[in-house]
Each structure stands twice: as C-alpha cells, then as structure tokens.
C-alpha cells in the first residue's frame, strides 16, 4: 500500500506549521523550500487542507498559512482524507455476490489502519518533535 507524495508533503507541512505555530502565517515559499518541492505543487496541497478546515490562508503582504483553531484535534487520518479522499484502498473487481471474502479481509485491515491513524494526533507528534 502506498500513499501519494502529496500526502507525504501534507503531513510534513502540517507538522512544520504546528511546530512553528506562531501567530504569524508561514509563506508557501518557505514551506516549499523546507521540503524541496515546487511552491505551485504545494499550493494545491495547501488548498485541500484549507478546504478541510485544518489550516487558514491569510492574504496580503504578511500573509501565508497557519493552523486553524481546531489544531489540537487534527489526526493523521484527517490529513490523509483531505488529500487522498475517503475511498477504500481495495475494491474487488470480480462478481462474487454480495460478499467477497477477500474484500472482507481487506476492509477489516483498512478499518484497523483507520482506527490507528484516527488516534494519532498531530499535536502529540509535534510535542514529541519539540522535545528532541
């Protein structure tokens, strides 16, 4: 199983915004340079995070991005869903009737992964990161 590079950049960007969480917004150029990614590409990712309500976009000369007020509740799963969507990772393409035993196993595995990622809060990782 593999998540897209966009999810990788989104997770790292969110962690950066959390650990640098000052009242001052962080410019997309600064976020992009820290990850060696195109500012244009990162802007598309940031737009998805804004739409999901996890970050805010501030316009103007001193503008940029900062975490929303609900920052302490943001989970890894929230970020992944904002970028990847909520579709299942595995869909059986064969017609077996209502229940495919392979689909059932894959669905259970995905539910366990979702449960784990839903428990993992960005705030907890940021606290560990700041202690180091």
N, C-alpha and C positions, 0 to 999 in steps of 0.2 A: 504494500500500500504506500502511496506517495501523495503528499500534498504539494500543491503548486509552489513555485518560487514566490508568488505573490503572498501566500500565507506566511512563508518564512520572513519576508520583508515586513509584513504587517505585525507579526509577533515581536520582532526586534524593534520596530518603530514604536510600538506601544510600550515596550519596556523602557526604551530611551525617554519617551515622554513622561513616563512615571518616575523614573529616577532623576530626571531633570525638572520635575514638576515645580516650577516656579510660577509666579503669576504671569510672567512674560511668555508669550507664544514663541514657539520654535519654528523657524522658517523651513520650508520644504528643501531648500538648497542645503542647509545644514544637516537635515535628516538624511538626505540622499548621499551627501559626501561621506557621512559616517559609515554608510553601508556599501559604498562604491556602486551605486545604482543611478540610473538616469532620473533627474527630477521630474520629468514628464511621466515616466512609468510610475514613480512613487506617488505622484499626484492622483493618479487613477485609483491607487490603493487607498489613499487617504480619503478620497471622495466616498468610497464604500464605507469606511469607518465613520465618517461624518453622518452618512445616511442611517447607519445603525445606531447613532446616538452615543457613540463611545468617545468621540473627540469633537471639538468645535473648531471651526475655521473662522479666523479673525482677519478682516480686511484692513487694508491701509498700510502705511509706511512701516509701522511697527507690528504688522500682522504676522500670521503664521498659524500654527496648530497647537492646541493644548487639550488635555484630557477633560472630559465632561465632569459634571459634579457627581456622577454615579461611579467614579473611577474605582472605588473600593470594592465594587460588586462585579467588576468585569472578569469573566473567566476566559480560559483558553478556548473553550468551546464557543463562546460568544464571538471571539475574534475569527475563529475558523469559519463559523457560519456566515459572518459578514463578508468574507472573501470567497469561500467555496460554495456557499448556499447550503441548503439542508437536505439535498437529495441523498439517497442511500449510496454507499460506496459500491455495493454489489447488487446487480439485478440479474436474475436468471432469465435467459433468453429462450429457454425451452418451455414447451407447453406440457406441464405435468398435472394439470388440475389446479385446485385451489392452493395446495401446499407443497412446495418443493422442499425436500429435506435439506438440500444443500443451501437453499436460500434461508431456511430457518436457522441453520448453524451460523451463517454469515451475519444474519440480522442480530443474533444473540451476541456475537463478538463485537459488532458495531455498537450495540447498546451498552456493553461493558466499557468500551473505549469512551463513548459519550459521557457515561456516568463519571468516569475518572477525570476527563477533561473539564467537566462541569464543576468538579470540586476544586480544581486547580485555579486559584485566583491570581491575577496579575499582581495584585498588591502584596501577596505573600512572597512571590518570586522577587519582586522589587526590594522588599525588606531584606531578604537573604543576600541579594546582589549588593546592597548598600553596606552590609556588614563586612563584606570581603575587601 
